[in-house]
């Protein structure tokens, strides 16, 4: 999540609550050798972007090394149809 007014990204934030124009977030941040947990309230209009990693893979991995979901694990709209 990118906060425009502070010009910073918050990685791996969870939205706990939305009330009016305020959003309550919870996230962890690492500084040197310490891990900090934060809960922060921000205004909706200060949120510039929200991004989610959908997938990742290694370009150097062989195709048989890639993990593939079983057909019953995917929503029907995302399933590949057999080629005729």
N, C-alpha and C positions, 0 to 999 in steps of 0.2 A: 504494500500500500504506500503510495507516494503522498506526502503531505506538502501541498503547494506553499502554504504560508511559512513553513519551516525548511523547505527545500531538502527534505530527507526521506529516505525509504525506510519502512518498517517491514522486516522480513518475518514471514510465518506468523502473522497476526491472526487471532481468532476474534470474531465479533461476538461479544457477549450480550449486548443490548442496543437497541435503537429506540431512543425516546425523543420525540420532537425532532429537532435538528442536531441532536448530539448522538454520537456513536461511542460506545464503550468497547475498548480493545484490550486484549491480553496478549503479551508476547514476551519472548526471552531475548536478551541481548548479551553478547560476550564482550568483555573488556579485559585484554591481556589474559590473565589466568582465572578470571572470575566470571561467573554466569549470574546475570541479574534477571529477575522476573518483574515485568511491569504491567500495570493496569492503567490505561490512559483514556481520557474522554476527549474526543475531538469533534469539531463541528463538521457536518456533512459537506458544507461548501469549501472546506479546506482540503478535502480529499481530491487529489488531482487524477489519480489512476489506481486501479486495483488489478493486480496480475496474479495468475495462478499457473503454475507449471502443470501442463497436461501430461507430458511424457518426456522421457529422455532416453538416449541410447548411445552406446559407444560406436564411433565410426569404424573402429578397428576390429570390432567383434565379428565373428563369423555369423551368418544368418541362422544357423542352428543353435547359437548361443543366446539369441534374443528370446526374451520371455513373451509368450503369446497367451492371451486370455482364452479360456474355453468358451465355446459358443453360448452356453447357458449363463455365463458370467457377464455378458454384454447386453445392453439394451437392444431391442430388435432393430431400432433405427440405425445403430452403429455396426450391425453385423454385416460381414461381407457375404454376398450372395454367390452360390456356386456358379462357376463359368459353364455355359452350355457346350 
